[in-house]
Amino acid sequence: MSDTTQEAVAWDEQALAEIASVKPRFIQKHEWQLTTREEQDKVILLVRMRHKRHPERIHVLKLLYGPGFPRERPRESFVDPNNYENEGLQFWIDDGNNAFKRNHNPAVICLEGTWGFHHVLHKERNPLVASLNKFLLEAQQCFDNTP
């Protein structure tokens, strides 16, 4: 999609299209549960992820899409798996501050496709080439590599 075409399509339509692009085979393979909420000036994607070797370990990734999308990638956080209204560092995946930079202020995920990657840590990288499928697969892999 060219820049002109992207600007002609509303940001929220583009966000919903990106979310709809998540491949069903990835959802099934990793047992993800995706929940989408549309609110005023934001689209929220919640992805419930289960650790491959420790299935009792569950994290819920929250991606918050806003009016700057797709040039501005969604902001990332994690929420309480038992109550999606609660979010904070205590719910973040602890991978020793590798991909999931809990110690950064603000906390960010250093994987292509997130606000933290494109707008904080690697501003020189083009956010328009990001892929939600690639990001979710990499996030799952980083999670699965935690002890």
N, C-alpha and C positions, 0 to 999 in steps of 0.2 A: 504494500500500500504506500503510495507516495505521500509526502508531507502534506500536500494540498488536499488529497483525499482524506487523510486522517483528520485534518482540521475541520472538514465538512461534516464529519460524523461526530455526534456528541460524545464527550468523554465517557459518560456513563454507559452508553451503548458499546463503546470500545472495551470498557472494563468488563462488562457482562459477556462480550464475545471472547475476551481472553480467558475468562473463567470457564466458559462453555467449551473452550478448546482443550481442556485437560482430558487426556486420553482415558477412556473407560478401562483399558487394559492396565494402566498404571494405578488407577483407583482400586481395581480388583486385586491386583498383585500385592499392593502395599496395604490393603484394607483401609484406605483413607475414607473418611466421611467428610464430605464437603457441604457446608451450609453457607448460603448467600443471603445477605440482608441488604435491602436498599433503604437508605434513609436520606433525609434532605442533605444534598451536597456531598454524599458519600455512598460508596458501595463497599460492603464488608464481606470478605471471604474468610471463613473459618475452616481450617483443615485439621481434623482430628487424626493424629499420627500415632502408630503403635510401634514400639521397638521390636525389631525382627527377632532377637534372641531372648528378650525379656518382655513378653507380651503384656505384662501387667504395667509396664511403664508407658504411659500415655501423655502426650503433649498436644496442645491445641494452638496452632499457629494462626495468628490474626493478621490479615493483610487489609489495609485501609486505603481504598482507592478514592482519589479526590479530583476536583475539577482540572488539575494540571495534567492528568493522565492523557496520553501515554508518555509524554516527555518527562513528567514527574512520576517516578515509579511508586508503587504503594508502600506506605509506611508499615513497618513490621513490628509485631509484638507477640507475646504469648499470653494466653488466658487460662484460668482455672478450668481443668477438664470437667469439673463438677458444676461450675457456674460460670458461664461465658461472660458474665457481666464483670467479673473480677479479673483484673490483669495486673501484671507487675513482674519484677525480676525474679521473684520466687518461683514463677512458672516457666522461666526460660530453661531451655536445654543447657546443661553444663557439659561443654566439651573442652574445658580448659581454656576458654576464651579464644578458640581457633576460628571457626565460622560464626559461632554465636557469641558475639562480643558483648557479654553482659557487663564488663567493666568499662566499656566506652560510655561517654556521656554525650548524647543519650545512647542507650543500648541499641545495637544494630546487628544485622546479619550481613556478613561479608561474603555474600553469594550474589552473582549477577542476577538482576531482576528485582532487587529491593531498593528502597529509598536509601538505606544506609550504604549500600555498595556504590550506587551511581551518584548520589548527591552529597555524601560525606567522605567516604574512603577513596573512591576512584572517580573523581569528577570528570576526568578525561575520557571515560568510557561512555559510549553512546547508549543511552537508555532505550532507544527505539529498536535495538536488535535483541533485547531481552526476551526470553521465552519462559512462560510460567511453567510449562512442562519440565524444562531443564532445571529451573530453580527448585521445584518441588522434589524432583528426583535427587538432586544434590543435597537438599536439606534432609531428606530421608536417609541418604547414605551417611551424612555426617552424624545424624542421630543414631543410626545403627552402629556406627563405629565407636560410640561412647561405651565405656565399660559397664 
